[in-house]
Amino acid sequence: NLCGYLNKLGIKGPIKTWKSRWFFYDENKCHLLYYRTAQDTYPLGSIDLSSATFDCKMEHGEGVFEIRTPGRAFTLKAISRQAMIYWLQRLQMRRWEFCYTQSRFPSNGVLSCSFAFASYFVFTFVDVVDCEDFLPLVKTPTDAVGLKAASLPTSTAFQNLSLKHPWTEIQNTVYNICGSKQFWGNNGNVFSFEEFQEHPENMDEEQVAEVEAGCAGDYGRMGPRLNWIRKARWMNGGFPGSEELSKEKNSLGKVGVFQQQILTLTEEVKSQKELVKLLHKALEAAQQEKRASSMYLTAAEDKDRLELVHHKVRQIADLTRRLEALEHEKKELEQILTLRDSHIQELKEHVQLLMKKNHAKQEVIMTLTEQMAQGFSNPLQEASTITVETLYKQQEEIEHLKDDIDAYKIQNQFLNSEIHQVTQLWTSVAENEKALLMKCACLQARNCQMESKYLTVLRKLQEAVPDLHAEWVKNLIQEALQWDVKEEAEGFNLNPVSEYDEYGFMTVPAYEIEDWKLLAKIQALEIKSNKLQSQEIVEKPLRDRWNSIGELNPSVELKSLIRSGIPVEHRQRVWKWMISQHCSPVPGHYQRLLEQSRSTEHPACRQIELDLPRTLINNKHFSSPTSPLIPKLRRVLLAFSWHNPAIGYCQGLNRLTAVALLVLEDEESAFWCLVYIVENLMPADYYSDTLITSQVDQRVFKDFLSEKLPRLMAHFRQYRIDVSLISFNWFLVAFVDSLITDILLQVWDAFLYEGTKVIFRYALAIFKYNEEEILRIHDSVEIYQYLRFFTRMIMDGRKLMNIAFNDLNPFPMKLLRNRRSMHREELEAELCELEQIKAAYMKERAEQQL
């Protein structure tokens, strides 16, 4: 087991002192327990190593290292540098073993299998050290750690007592007295340390080195002894001289070691005496206060107590007078001090003058010395002037520098290994957390799908069950509609669906019809499920690709990215770029149109005011007449009516402008977006009074529907379903109010970049997405009812996008133009024929009236 004596720095009390403690590693909890002695049963405290970091700074002294936990930092000192590195490396390995075992075996079987993996962790740690060129593993200092270290003599000084844990000290003392009697022998010790005793006679060179190392690590006063030992070591290293000189140096070295030990013990005794004096003073004050309190409490009558109180008052008054006298004396001393300070300042100035004179004399001496040195031409004479003492000093400085370099190398290697291991632990924890979040997201998505299926079954059951069980099904539906409240109140929600999305659209539609509330709940669950599934798999890689794009330029890659959907944080920038590519904004034009709309009322102003409250009623920014975007919408529509008098205003332009305002935010940018859609993307006369081009597109769409989805079109013909009653509004406002927000904006992204063929693609994809459901309905009324809301049931935007751009056979823009021109000629011929029939009818009617 990892155990041994270390010195722990006390952080409380009047004096900070080092206290010897027995440390023991508890591998079950990854804690480092510390006791006063090795024979104690109850620990004084523990250090949690599972989240701790280790640090060693050579500036603090040899053998000193730190263990930092989230709540506290512990400063410890080992007997030598080797013991310090040994403790740090073994604690690193134990921490790695515990954390790795916890991450691989999070169940209760972690502790039972940690022993089986101990050797594996050691070899893994050794491999990491070798591969990364970190600090190699040091040999075990058997004299400083392990059970043998328990036999080392420990100081019984008063400073080793723990004043913070008196009850633990009493328990350990009683246990040692009562529990160790059966083990007492002739030597009166629990442990038999005879085999570990060392004889100081005839010490060899290795033992002398150990003594030197022990002295160097002794309780923080290393400076004088370490210098003396280094000097003795250099002298033993073979300075030119006789053997007698080396013997004398060895004997002097031993005598010096003992003298340093005597000085150290003398200093410790002085510090302990000072501490005892402080404690005696505190004890006397406490006893005096106790006696006064006991006299007050034992007084028989109130007079006696009053007399005690008067006595205390007199004492307080006496102390107050003494305090005033002392303060007066203090002021006098301060005045004397200021006078002496001024006198000292004068003396300092006089000393500085003397130093300047001395410096001038030294310069003269140095010049004379240099002249004398130049006079000596023989180098042997120059060498003879160098004294032995100078060589000693230079060699001593070299030894100092070498030791410091070695210490900093060890510190650097250990800190590198610590950083590497902590980084590995953090990476492992981050990967585990990411895997758990992914698993949680998948489970929540699965749960949402199951809830959605359950609600769908309830909805089907509500339509199918007889009146006998209608109340029971209704109760189940009401309970299901309350699930959101329970989930938010009770459990953890990884990706909660808020009431409104980023652009202010309601995530769950507020249907007024009671039966459709269940449909809204199903939509919300489907939205949540799709977001959870696509968050890491689709959205994150897509965001990474968009973040890597700098300047926007038309390309195949950009086209593919726009079709996949533009992230929220990039959409505004990309929309403005697409508008500027085809429609160059004229500076000041929008402001002039606003001035004109203020001065002159446009004929379309009344119709605009009627349509404002009916714009995007499911969006919080337009749901109320006092909403902040309503005035902006009014100004943009009025400015456009003056900009394009041929169109003025047409129903549908309000919704196009509202979407532009939500994304672009600036009303002038929204105005130019509307101009770009009406005048560049859409064909001419699309928003005219006759809407002739819009009608042409409906005929073109029916042709494409017959070619791409022949079974569905045959089904519509069978039940006399006019698709244009549903799809006409799709084309006029580009699916606004028909699709959920995420899919709608994805359609608009591609629509602004590629043009109106995107609307045809998505219109066909919507019918393809729901083809099987429509084919199951065999009633014209039910088909129309289903077509009213079936677009709001499309939740998987990825699937719809794949159908629109991959599954359906492509049709080029040239084919679309040819079909439009052909159907336009047919429609104009039909309209001309209708005009002739109307004129003939009006002429016949006029003749009849005559």
Beta strands, then each sheet from edge to edge (+ up, - down):
strand 1: 3-9
strand 2: 18-26
strand 3: 31-35
strand 4: 45-48
strand 5: 53-55
strand 6: 64-68
strand 7: 73-77
sheet 1: 4+ 3- 2+ 1- 7+ 6- 5+
end
